[in-house]
Amino acid sequence: MNVTCKACGGTNEFPQPYAYHAGFGNQGFLYNEAGTLTLVWDSFDPAYVALVGECHPWALTDQQRADLESALAPAPTGGRWLFVNPPRCQSCAAPIGVPITGGIYYFKYPGSISLDISGDNARDFGSVLQQRA
């Protein structure tokens, strides 16, 4: 799938056939501060539920969002995973979409973290939480 940046006209290529709908997959998603990595997780992952309760990510309260953001380890390239981070153009860094607070569709950038509690070699939501002393 290709997304053209309205700011610079650059083409952003994604290894997916269309923008994914988080609600259909019961998934949460966040972008890193640079807006070029995506964190995707299962709404029913036990570590996620232990942190914020039984609530889909797009329906969290401001306090639940803050709790989740503060519990997450930094993105692999640095920076924080935040609910307000939009996906960004890989050429000019202009927004090319909306964060989870503005919509339910997401792009999965190369190198992103996909957590699937049901798949082979699965990583769970607990694997992206900061280690507490």
Secondary structure, DSSP 8 states (H G I E B T S, - for coil): -EEE-TTT--EEE-SSSS-EETTTTTEEEEEETTS--EEEEETT-HHHHHHH-S--GGG--HHHHHHHHHHB---TTSS-EETT---B-TTT--B-S--TTT-SEE---TT-EE--TTSTT---GGGGB----
